[in-house]
Amino acid sequence: MAEGAVVTQPPPTVSPPKCPEGWNKIANRNYCSKFFTGPRADEKTWFEARDYCRDIGGDLLSIHSAEELRVARHGKAWIGLHVADANTGYVWSDGSPVNFQHWQDGEPNNFNNAESCAEFKIYHLDDNGGSWNDANCESYNDWLCQIQAGVTPRPPRNNTVQEFNTTADGWLEWRGNHYYINRASMSMEEARRFCQQRHGELVTITSRAENVFIWKQISRSYGRYYIGLSVDYDGSFWWMSNTPVEFLSWDHKQPKENSINDNCVIMSYYMGFWSNCNCGEELKSICKRSASAPVNTTVAPTTAPVGGCPTAWQQFNSKCYTIINNRKMTWEDARKQCITMGGNLASIPARNVQAFLTTRMAEATSTDLWIGLNSINQDEFYWTDGKSRRYTNWGYAKNKRRPGSFYQRWNEEDCVIMSSSPMGFGKWMMKSCNDTNGFICIRDLDKSLQSKPNPIPLNAYVSLANDSIKVVTQNLTWAQAKANCEKDQANLASLRNEWTQAFVELMAITLKTPLWVGLNKDETKGFYRYIDGWSMNFANWGEDDRCGPTDSSDYPGVCPEETEVEYRQTYSWIPYKGHCYLFVPEEVEWADAGSSCARHGGMLASIGDPDEQKFIETNVKVFKDAHSSFWVGLFKSHRGTWQWLDKTVMDYTNWGQEQPRADYGEIESATGNWTTGRRWHDRAYICETPKVMPSDVGKAEPQGPPERRSRTHNSLASFS
């Protein structure tokens, strides 16, 4: 080095600014980004997300190249692109130029003229980059912030300020009105009653601001919510509050055209737009009332409708019904005919209506009749007039499965009739909507007509199909009632079929009193058989009047309550020792019988000793005229050995002659002998389940006096 030369020092190495912990470098920019996510309740609108990013020292993310599309996680989140002015189009919230775009196919589409903010979507971490979609700025979302590298984010402000006051009974206050979000699933009719019982009505929406306010209350939780708008058959709209229709917010392609069932309106949690639906759907709902509503006073009771029925219509409760059995139409033509007559195809919301219509069917010429239940263009069965679906009366057809509830469809038969078949009179059966049948119409009472309820036939015989039945209103013991009938050369009534059961049930409901019938096991050697000699091939026992031996206190516990409404209305678990038994007179294959028992909390029955054999034999014998045998849980294993499905040791048998010959066990109804069937054979079946202990045995309902025969009731005489 030359003398006097100065050594030049290299410049100090300057480290590039780093991203804060949890933040990621943005490609070629001196910025960092972070994906903010959390529970649904912490999501933000686009404006809230922008303010959050600015509070901590940054802004919503802007993107200016394909390299910047990769983020550290998948999902969807707000970015800074938005339409601040319709004349200028999309701009970035940080003021940077819009020099790169990466929209999804078909976006932005400004759906329903309500989407002005951009969200970033990436569904897989191995994607090359996310794409953009326009969305409603008021919807809730995760968000992406950006901040300059080297800058430490400030703590966010606490923005957990309650926007709206809440009343003591849980209603939100907004601009002089109260609103209640009812998250319990109900039909429209039930939801409306819920609102009215709280001095409100299903919500009327009169402006976009009100619509946005309501939508914001439901947008964080999934669901559809009834509002108070109705769609009439002619496509017109009206608010249930009788407020003029001044504002509408229909979703795309809504309301649905040519929709035969959809007369109610719901708001979606997703965008707050409206669509029409069947009023019988069980959905959430929104109530509204004036802020000056008398919330602490008793709601006035609902007054019963007044009026009468036109000629050829019959009044029952507060409705009019007519049966058209001399004209056969398709389901749709029948529906149109009922509407022309001022009504609709009949809905059957309760057992008493079913009993009334079954009785009227028996009095008329026998033919299958359309009712309003259908699943046209939908996955579930609904009443075409939108009534609640709390009651069912499904029947069963050989080689066809019946739906276990409204929510199962097994075939393409979308419409429903009340059957005129003697094997299931009055039961609901699925049929093709293009079949032609008679039909039942329902309509409201006509206020201009005087009420003329059908007279109750008392103390005189009424012809019902092949039977004649008389209701005797004198209170008598069972023995006195029997003697009274014998004076007419008749017997206490045998309820051998659906129509006699329906008539008797209807009389008991109307008179509000129990009625004696011709069952008394003390008169028939310990078996429940009718005293006139008819076998008991039809049963409809109440919860406290089940057929079977007296249960011993050595075997505590109770039978489980059937969860499915239709089974609870038709069958009852029968207690015996430590178990309960369900005798199901519906013929299905062995495997399907096992699956059905499992759905009801049990298994196909096993038989472990002569006492259990005698109990089961006694109960199946009453079905011998209708069902030759019942499946039990006996099967031949792949090793050729016979086993019980519940793994009970098989140390007792009762095989009939030349048995076993097939692969699955059954018990003969007439003899009690065990026989066998093939996998594809259809049989009735027996389920079994252990008893359960009640939650509070000390508070069990009293069972009543042991001598029921000493009671006095009205009675029924019959002869055939």
C-alpha positions in Angstrom: 0.0 0.0 0.0 1.4 3.4 -0.9 2.6 5.7 1.9 -0.1 8.0 2.9 -2.9 6.0 1.3 -6.2 5.9 3.3 -7.9 2.7 3.8 -11.5 2.9 2.8 -13.8 1.1 5.2 -16.6 -0.9 3.6 -20.1 0.5 4.4 -21.8 -1.2 7.3 -24.2 -4.0 6.4 -27.8 -2.8 6.8 -30.2 -5.6 7.6 -33.5 -5.3 5.8 -36.4 -4.5 8.0 -38.1 -7.6 9.4 -41.7 -8.6 9.7 -43.3 -8.7 13.1 -43.8 -12.1 14.7 -46.8 -13.8 13.0 -46.6 -11.7 9.9 -45.3 -12.8 6.5 -43.2 -10.9 3.9 -45.1 -9.9 0.8 -43.1 -11.0 -2.3 -41.1 -8.1 -3.7 -42.6 -5.3 -1.6 -41.3 -3.9 1.7 -44.6 -4.9 3.4 -45.8 -7.8 5.6 -49.3 -9.4 5.7 -51.3 -11.3 8.3 -54.4 -13.4 7.9 -56.7 -12.6 10.9 -59.2 -15.3 11.7 -61.1 -16.6 14.6 -64.6 -17.7 15.7 -67.6 -16.6 13.7 -68.5 -14.1 16.4 -65.1 -12.2 15.8 -65.5 -11.8 12.0 -65.9 -8.3 10.7 -67.6 -6.4 7.9 -65.3 -4.9 5.3 -65.4 -1.5 7.0 -64.7 -2.9 10.4 -61.8 -4.9 9.0 -60.4 -1.8 7.3 -60.6 0.2 10.5 -59.0 -2.6 12.5 -56.0 -2.7 10.1 -55.6 1.1 10.2 -55.8 1.1 14.0 -52.8 -1.2 14.3 -50.8 0.9 11.8 -51.5 -0.6 8.5 -54.4 -1.1 6.0 -56.3 -3.9 4.3 -54.0 -5.9 2.0 -53.5 -4.6 -1.5 -52.1 -7.0 -4.2 -50.1 -5.8 -7.2 -48.6 -9.0 -8.8 -49.2 -12.7 -9.1 -46.3 -13.4 -6.7 -48.3 -11.6 -4.0 -51.3 -13.9 -4.3 -49.7 -16.5 -2.0 -50.6 -16.1 1.7 -49.7 -18.3 4.6 -53.1 -20.1 5.0 -56.2 -21.1 3.1 -59.6 -19.6 3.6 -61.4 -16.4 2.5 -60.8 -12.9 3.9 -61.4 -9.2 3.1 -58.8 -7.4 1.1 -58.7 -3.6 0.4 -60.3 -3.6 -3.0 -63.7 -1.9 -3.0 -66.1 0.4 -5.0 -66.0 3.7 -3.2 -67.8 5.5 -6.1 -69.8 3.8 -8.8 -68.3 6.2 -11.3 -64.7 5.3 -10.6 -65.0 1.6 -10.0 -62.7 -0.5 -7.8 -59.9 1.2 -5.8 -57.5 0.0 -3.1 -58.2 1.3 0.4 -54.5 2.2 0.8 -54.6 4.5 -2.2 -52.2 2.4 -4.3 -53.0 2.0 -8.1 -55.1 -0.9 -9.3 -52.5 -2.3 -11.7 -53.2 -6.0 -11.2 -56.5 -8.0 -10.8 -57.2 -11.7 -10.3 -61.0 -12.3 -10.2 -62.7 -15.7 -10.2 -64.4 -16.7 -13.4 -67.6 -14.7 -13.7 -66.6 -12.1 -11.1 -67.2 -9.4 -10.1 -70.9 -9.8 -10.8 -72.4 -7.4 -8.2 -74.9 -10.1 -7.3 -78.4 -8.5 -6.7 -76.7 -5.1 -7.0 -75.3 -5.5 -3.5 -71.6 -6.5 -3.8 -69.0 -3.7 -3.7 -66.1 -5.2 -1.7 -63.6 -7.9 -2.6 -62.7 -11.0 -0.7 -59.6 -13.1 -1.2 -60.2 -16.9 -1.6 -57.7 -19.7 -1.4 -58.9 -23.2 -0.7 -55.7 -25.3 -0.6 -52.2 -24.5 0.7 -50.7 -25.9 -2.5 -52.6 -23.5 -4.7 -50.5 -21.1 -6.7 -52.5 -18.2 -5.5 -55.9 -17.1 -4.4 -58.6 -15.6 -6.5 -61.0 -12.7 -5.8 -64.8 -12.5 -5.4 -67.0 -9.5 -4.9 -69.3 -9.7 -1.8 -71.6 -7.5 0.3 -69.5 -5.1 2.3 -71.8 -5.6 5.3 -71.3 -9.4 5.5 -68.9 -10.9 8.1 -65.6 -12.3 7.1 -62.0 -12.9 8.1 -59.5 -10.3 6.9 -56.0 -9.7 5.6 -54.0 -6.7 6.9 -50.7 -5.3 5.6 -48.1 -3.2 7.5 -44.8 -1.8 6.5 -41.9 -4.1 7.3 -40.1 -3.0 10.5 -43.1 -1.4 12.0 -44.5 -2.8 15.2 -48.3 -3.1 15.1 -50.1 -1.1 17.7 -52.6 -2.9 20.0 -56.1 -2.7 18.5 -58.7 -0.6 20.1 -61.4 -2.3 22.1 -64.5 -2.0 19.9 -66.7 -4.3 21.9 -69.4 -1.7 22.3 -73.0 -2.8 22.4 -74.7 -1.2 19.4 -78.3 -1.7 20.5 -80.1 -1.7 23.8 -81.9 -4.9 24.9 -85.2 -5.0 26.8 -85.7 -7.0 29.9 -87.4 -9.8 28.0 -84.6 -10.0 25.4 -85.8 -7.8 22.5 -83.4 -5.5 20.5 -84.3 -1.8 20.3 -83.9 0.0 17.0 -85.6 3.2 15.8 -88.7 3.0 17.9 -89.3 -0.8 17.5 -88.3 -4.0 19.2 -87.0 -7.1 17.4 -86.7 -10.6 18.6 -84.6 -13.3 16.9 -86.4 -16.6 17.6 -83.8 -19.4 16.9 -86.2 -22.3 17.7 -87.4 -24.1 14.6 -91.1 -23.8 14.0 -93.6 -23.7 11.2 -94.7 -20.3 10.2 -98.0 -20.7 12.0 -96.3 -21.6 15.2 -93.7 -18.9 14.8 -96.4 -16.3 14.2 -98.2 -17.5 17.4 -94.9 -17.2 19.3 -94.6 -13.5 18.2 -98.2 -12.7 19.0 -98.0 -14.2 22.5 -95.3 -11.6 23.1 -97.3 -8.6 21.8 -95.6 -8.8 18.4 -95.9 -10.1 14.8 -93.6 -11.7 12.3 -91.4 -8.8 11.2 -92.6 -6.3 8.7 -89.6 -4.7 6.8 -90.2 -1.2 5.3 -86.7 0.0 4.2 -83.3 -1.2 3.2 -81.8 0.2 6.4 -84.2 -2.0 8.4 -83.4 -5.0 6.2 -79.7 -4.5 6.8 -80.2 -4.1 10.5 -82.1 -7.3 10.8 -79.7 -9.2 8.5 -76.8 -8.1 10.7 -78.4 -9.8 13.7 -78.7 -13.2 12.0 -75.6 -13.2 9.7 -73.2 -14.7 12.2 -75.2 -17.9 12.6 -76.5 -20.2 9.8 -80.2 -20.5 9.1 -83.3 -19.2 7.4 -85.8 -17.0 9.2 -89.5 -16.4 8.7 -90.5 -12.8 8.1 -94.1 -11.6 8.0 -94.6 -11.4 4.2 -97.0 -13.8 2.4 -97.2 -14.8 -1.2 -100.7 -15.3 -2.5 -101.7 -17.9 -5.2 -101.9 -15.1 -7.8 -98.3 -14.0 -7.0 -99.2 -10.9 -5.0 -97.6 -10.0 -1.7 -99.0 -8.8 1.6 -97.7 -8.2 5.1 -99.4 -10.0 8.0 -99.4 -6.7 9.9 -101.5 -5.2 7.1 -98.7 -2.7 6.4 -98.6 -1.6 2.8 -95.8 -3.3 0.8 -93.3 -0.5 0.0 -90.0 -2.4 0.1 -88.9 -5.8 -1.3 -85.5 -7.5 -1.2 -85.9 -10.7 -3.2 -83.0 -13.0 -3.9 -82.0 -13.9 -7.4 -84.8 -15.8 -9.3 -87.2 -15.2 -6.3 -90.0 -15.6 -5.6 -90.1 -18.9 -7.3 -92.7 -19.0 -10.1 -95.3 -21.8 -10.4 -94.5 -22.9 -6.9 -97.6 -24.7 -5.6 -96.6 -24.8 -2.0 -94.5 -21.8 -1.2 -96.6 -19.1 0.3 -94.3 -17.9 3.1 -91.2 -15.8 2.9 -87.8 -16.2 4.7 -84.7 -14.1 5.0 -81.3 -15.9 4.5 -78.5 -15.4 7.0 -76.0 -15.2 4.1 -77.0 -12.0 2.3 -80.2 -11.0 3.9 -82.2 -11.5 0.7 -85.7 -13.1 0.7 -87.1 -16.2 -0.9 -90.4 -18.0 -0.6 -90.9 -21.4 1.0 -93.6 -23.8 2.3 -95.1 -22.4 5.5 -94.9 -25.8 7.1 -91.1 -25.8 7.1 -89.6 -25.8 10.6 -87.4 -22.7 10.6 -86.2 -19.8 12.7 -88.1 -16.6 12.8 -87.9 -12.8 13.5 -90.6 -10.9 15.6 -91.3 -7.2 15.7 -93.3 -5.0 18.0 -93.7 -1.4 18.7 -91.4 0.0 21.5 -94.6 1.2 23.2 -96.1 -2.4 23.3 -97.6 -3.3 26.7 -95.0 -6.0 27.4 -96.1 -6.5 31.0 -99.7 -7.2 30.3 -101.5 -10.4 29.5 -101.9 -11.1 25.8 -105.6 -11.4 24.8 -106.6 -15.0 24.1 -107.0 -16.0 20.4 -110.6 -15.9 19.5 -112.0 -18.8 17.6 -113.1 -18.2 14.0 -116.8 -17.6 13.5 -119.0 -18.5 10.5 -120.4 -21.5 8.8 -119.9 -23.8 5.8 -121.4 -23.7 2.3 -123.7 -26.5 1.1 -122.0 -29.8 0.6 -119.3 -28.9 3.1 -119.1 -30.2 6.7 -117.9 -28.2 9.7 -115.3 -29.7 12.1 -113.8 -27.5 14.7 -113.1 -24.2 12.8 -112.7 -25.6 9.3 -115.0 -26.8 6.5 -114.3 -30.1 4.6 -115.8 -31.7 1.6 -115.1 -35.1 0.1 -115.3 -35.4 -3.7 -115.5 -39.1 -4.5 -117.5 -39.0 -7.7 -114.8 -37.3 -9.8 -111.3 -38.6 -10.2 -108.4 -36.2 -10.9 -104.7 -36.0 -10.8 -103.3 -34.4 -7.6 -102.6 -31.1 -9.3 -106.0 -30.9 -10.9 -107.6 -31.8 -7.6 -105.7 -29.0 -5.9 -106.8 -26.5 -8.5 -110.4 -27.6 -8.1 -110.2 -27.1 -4.3 -108.7 -23.6 -4.8 -111.5 -22.8 -7.2 -113.9 -23.8 -4.5 -112.3 -21.4 -2.0 -110.0 -23.8 -0.3 -107.1 -26.2 -0.8 -106.4 -29.9 -0.6 -106.9 -31.0 3.0 -104.2 -30.9 5.6 -104.4 -33.2 8.6 -102.6 -31.5 11.5 -103.9 -33.7 14.4 -105.5 -37.0 15.3 -108.9 -35.6 15.8 -109.0 -34.3 12.2 -107.8 -37.7 11.0 -110.6 -39.5 12.9 -113.2 -37.1 11.5 -112.1 -37.6 7.9 -111.8 -41.4 8.3 -115.3 -41.5 9.6 -116.6 -39.4 6.7 -114.7 -41.7 4.2 -116.5 -44.7 5.7 -119.9 -43.1 5.2 -119.1 -42.3 1.6 -118.5 -44.4 -1.4 -115.1 -46.1 -0.9 -112.3 -44.7 -3.0 -108.8 -43.4 -2.4 -108.7 -39.7 -1.8 -106.0 -37.1 -2.4 -104.9 -35.0 0.6 -102.5 -32.0 0.5 -99.3 -33.8 1.5 -96.7 -33.9 -1.3 -93.0 -33.7 -2.0 -93.2 -32.2 -5.5 -89.8 -30.4 -6.3 -88.6 -30.9 -2.8 -86.9 -33.5 -0.6 -89.4 -33.6 2.1 -93.2 -34.0 2.4 -95.1 -30.8 3.1 -98.8 -29.8 3.3 -99.7 -27.7 0.3 -101.5 -25.2 2.5 -98.4 -24.9 4.7 -99.8 -26.3 7.9 -97.5 -27.7 10.6 -96.3 -31.3 10.3 -96.7 -32.5 13.9 -98.9 -35.5 13.1 -98.5 -38.5 10.8 -100.6 -41.5 9.9 -98.5 -43.3 7.3 -99.7 -46.7 6.1 -97.8 -49.6 4.6 -98.0 -51.3 1.3 -96.4 -54.7 0.6 -93.1 -54.4 -1.3 -93.0 -50.6 -0.6 -91.3 -48.9 2.3 -93.2 -46.2 4.0 -91.3 -43.1 5.0 -90.4 -43.2 8.7 -91.2 -39.6 8.9 -91.8 -36.5 6.7 -88.0 -36.4 6.1 -87.5 -39.7 4.2 -88.3 -40.4 0.6 -88.0 -44.0 -0.7 -89.4 -43.7 -4.2 -90.6 -41.3 -6.8 -94.2 -41.2 -5.6 -94.5 -37.6 -4.6 -98.2 -37.3 -3.6 -100.3 -38.8 -0.9 -103.8 -40.3 -0.6 -105.9 -41.5 2.3 -106.4 -45.2 1.5 -109.7 -46.9 1.1 -108.1 -50.3 1.4 -109.6 -52.4 4.3 -106.1 -53.3 5.3 -105.2 -49.7 6.0 -108.4 -47.6 5.8 -107.6 -44.0 6.2 -103.8 -44.5 6.3 -101.6 -42.2 4.2 -100.1 -43.8 1.2 -97.7 -42.4 -1.4 -98.8 -42.5 -5.1 -97.8 -41.0 -8.4 -99.2 -37.5 -8.7 -100.4 -38.4 -12.2 -102.8 -41.1 -10.8 -106.4 -40.1 -10.7 -108.4 -40.3 -7.4 -111.1 -38.6 -5.5 -110.0 -35.8 -3.1 -110.7 -34.0 0.2 -110.9 -30.2 0.2 -110.5 -27.8 3.2 -111.5 -24.2 3.5 -112.0 -21.5 6.2 -115.4 -20.8 7.7 -117.5 -18.3 5.8 -118.2 -15.4 8.1 -121.5 -14.6 6.2 -122.9 -18.1 7.1 -124.3 -19.4 10.3 -122.4 -22.1 12.1 -124.1 -25.5 11.7 -121.8 -28.2 13.3 -122.7 -31.8 12.5 -125.1 -33.2 15.0 -123.7 -35.9 17.3 -125.5 -39.2 16.7 -126.5 -40.2 20.3 -128.6 -43.2 21.5 -129.4 -44.2 17.9 -127.7 -46.6 15.6 -125.5 -45.2 12.9 -124.5 -47.2 9.8 -120.8 -47.3 9.2 -119.7 -49.5 6.3 -120.9 -53.0 7.3 -121.4 -52.1 11.0 -124.1 -50.3 12.9 -122.9 -48.4 16.1 -124.9 -46.6 18.8 -123.4 -44.3 21.4 -125.2 -44.7 24.8 -124.7 -41.7 27.0 -125.8 -43.2 30.2 -123.0 -43.8 32.7 -122.7 -47.5 33.4 -120.2 -50.1 34.6 -118.8 -52.4 31.9 -121.1 -55.2 32.9 -124.2 -52.9 32.9 -123.1 -51.6 29.5 -122.9 -55.1 28.1 -126.4 -56.0 29.4 -127.7 -52.7 28.0 -126.4 -53.6 24.5 -127.8 -57.1 24.7 -131.3 -55.7 25.1 -130.9 -54.5 21.5 -129.6 -57.9 20.5 -126.3 -56.2 20.0 -122.9 -56.4 21.7 -120.4 -53.9 23.1 -118.6 -52.6 20.1 -115.7 -54.5 18.5 -113.1 -52.1 17.0 -112.0 -54.4 14.3 -110.8 -51.8 11.8 -109.7 -48.2 11.3 -113.1 -46.8 10.5 -114.8 -48.1 13.6 -111.8 -47.0 15.7 -112.0 -43.5 14.1 -115.8 -43.2 14.7 -115.5 -44.3 18.4 -112.5 -42.0 18.9 -114.3 -39.1 17.3 -117.3 -39.7 19.6 -115.1 -39.8 22.7 -113.3 -36.6 21.7 -116.6 -34.8 21.0 -118.3 -36.0 24.2 -115.1 -35.5 26.2 -115.6 -38.8 27.9 -114.3 -42.4 27.7 -116.6 -45.1 26.2 -116.8 -48.8 27.0 -116.0 -51.3 24.2 -116.2 -55.0 24.0 -112.8 -55.9 25.4 -112.5 -57.6 28.8 -109.9 -60.3 29.3 -111.7 -61.6 32.4 -114.5 -62.7 30.1 -112.1 -64.2 27.5 -109.8 -66.5 29.5 -107.2 -63.9 30.3 -106.7 -62.8 26.6 -107.8 -59.5 25.1 -110.4 -60.7 22.6 -113.7 -59.2 21.8 -116.6 -60.7 23.6 -118.5 -61.2 20.3 -115.8 -63.7 19.2 -113.9 -61.5 16.8 -110.1 -61.8 17.0 -108.2 -58.7 17.8 -106.3 -58.0 14.6 -106.3 -54.2 15.2 -105.1 -52.4 18.3 -104.8 -48.8 19.5 -103.9 -49.0 23.1 -103.4 -45.9 25.2 -100.3 -45.3 27.3 -101.9 -46.5 30.6 -104.0 -49.4 29.1 -101.5 -51.7 27.5 -102.3 -55.3 26.8 -100.1 -57.7 28.8 -99.5 -59.3 32.2 -99.2 -57.2 35.3 -95.6 -56.2 35.8 -93.9 -57.4 38.9 -92.2 -55.1 41.4 -89.3 -57.6 41.2 -88.4 -56.0 37.9 -88.3 -52.3 38.4 -88.1 -49.8 35.6 -90.3 -48.5 32.8 -90.4 -48.9 29.1 -88.8 -46.1 27.0 -91.0 -43.6 25.3 -91.1 -43.9 21.6 -89.2 -41.0 20.0 -90.9 -41.1 16.5 -94.3 -39.5 16.6 -95.9 -41.9 14.2 -94.8 -45.0 16.2 -95.8 -43.4 19.5 -99.3 -42.9 18.0 -99.6 -46.5 16.7 -97.5 -48.9 18.9 -96.5 -49.1 22.6 -93.7 -50.9 24.3 -95.2 -53.7 26.5 -93.4 -54.5 29.8 -92.5 -58.0 30.9 -90.1 -58.7 33.7 -86.9 -56.8 33.0 -87.6 -56.0 29.4 -90.0 -54.3 27.1 -91.4 -55.6 23.8 -92.8 -54.0 20.7 -95.0 -56.0 18.4 -94.9 -54.4 14.9 -97.5 -55.7 12.4 -95.7 -54.5 9.4 -94.2 -57.0 7.1 -90.5 -56.4 6.1 -87.4 -58.5 5.5 -85.5 -59.8 8.5 -82.6 -57.4 8.1 -84.9 -54.4 7.8 -86.8 -55.6 10.9 -83.5 -55.6 12.8 -82.7 -52.1 11.5 -86.1 -50.8 12.5 -85.7 -52.2 16.1 -82.3 -50.5 16.3 -83.8 -47.2 15.3 -86.3 -47.5 18.2 -83.6 -48.4 20.7 -83.9 -52.2 20.8 -83.0 -55.4 18.9 -85.0 -58.2 17.4 -86.3 -60.2 20.4 -84.7 -63.3 21.9 -86.7 -66.0 23.8 -84.8 -67.4 26.8 -87.3 -69.6 28.7 -90.8 -71.0 28.7 -92.2 -68.0 30.6 -90.9 -65.5 28.0 -92.1 -67.9 25.3 -95.6 -67.9 26.8 -95.7 -64.1 27.1 -94.7 -63.6 23.4 -97.0 -66.4 22.2 -99.9 -64.7 24.0 -99.2 -61.4 22.3 -98.7 -62.6 18.8 -101.8 -64.8 18.9 -104.1 -61.8 18.6 -102.6 -61.1 15.2 -103.0 -64.7 13.8 -105.8 -63.7 11.4 -103.6 -61.0 9.8 -100.0 -62.2 10.2 -98.9 -65.9 10.1 -95.6 -65.3 11.9 -93.3 -62.7 13.4 -89.5 -62.3 12.9 -87.4 -62.8 16.1 -83.6 -62.3 16.5 -82.7 -65.9 15.6 -80.3 -66.6 12.7 -78.0 -69.3 11.4 -74.3 -68.2 11.4 -71.8 -68.9 8.7 -70.6 -71.8 10.8 -74.1 -73.4 10.6 -75.0 -72.7 14.3 -78.1 -71.0 15.5 -77.6 -67.8 17.5 -79.5 -64.9 19.0 -78.8 -61.5 17.6 -78.4 -60.1 21.1 -75.8 -62.8 21.9 -78.1 -64.4 24.5 -77.1 -68.1 25.2 -79.4 -70.3 23.3 -80.3 -72.9 25.9 -84.1 -73.0 25.2 -85.8 -73.8 21.9 -89.4 -74.3 20.7 -88.9 -75.5 17.1 -91.9 -76.7 15.2 -91.9 -80.0 13.3 -89.2 -80.4 10.6 -87.6 -77.2 11.7 -85.2 -75.4 11.3 -85.0 -75.5 7.5 -84.1 -71.9 6.4 -81.8 -69.2 7.8 -83.8 -66.8 9.9 -86.1 -67.4 12.9 -89.7 -66.6 13.3 -92.5 -67.5 15.7 -95.9 -68.7 14.4 -98.8 -66.5 15.5 -101.3 -69.4 15.8 -99.2 -72.0 17.6 -96.1 -70.2 19.1 -93.9 -72.7 17.4 -90.5 -71.5 16.0 -90.1 -71.8 12.2 -87.7 -70.3 9.7 -87.8 -68.0 6.7 -85.6 -66.8 3.9 -83.8 -63.4 3.8 -86.2 -62.0 1.2 -89.4 -63.1 3.1 -91.6 -60.3 4.6 -92.8 -60.8 8.1 -94.1 -58.8 11.0 -91.5 -58.5 13.8 -90.9 -58.2 17.5 -88.4 -55.8 19.1 -87.0 -56.1 22.6 -85.2 -53.6 24.9 -84.2 -53.5 28.6 -86.3 -51.4 30.9 -84.9 -48.0 31.9 -85.1 -46.5 35.3 -87.2 -43.4 35.6 -85.4 -40.2 36.6 -87.5 -39.9 39.8 -89.2 -43.1 40.8 -90.7 -41.5 43.9 -92.7 -39.0 41.7 -94.0 -41.6 39.3 -97.7 -41.1 38.3 -100.2 -43.2 40.2 -101.5 -46.2 38.3 -105.1 -45.8 39.5 -107.4 -48.3 41.2 -106.9 -52.0 40.3 -110.6 -52.7 39.5 -111.2 -50.7 36.3 -114.4 -52.6 35.8 -116.1 -50.8 38.6 -115.8 -47.5 36.8 -118.8 -46.0 35.0 -118.5 -44.8 31.5 -120.7 -44.2 28.5 -120.8 -47.2 26.2 -121.0 -48.3 22.5 -123.4 -51.0 21.2 -122.8 -52.5 17.8 -124.0 -55.3 15.5 -122.8 -56.4 12.1 
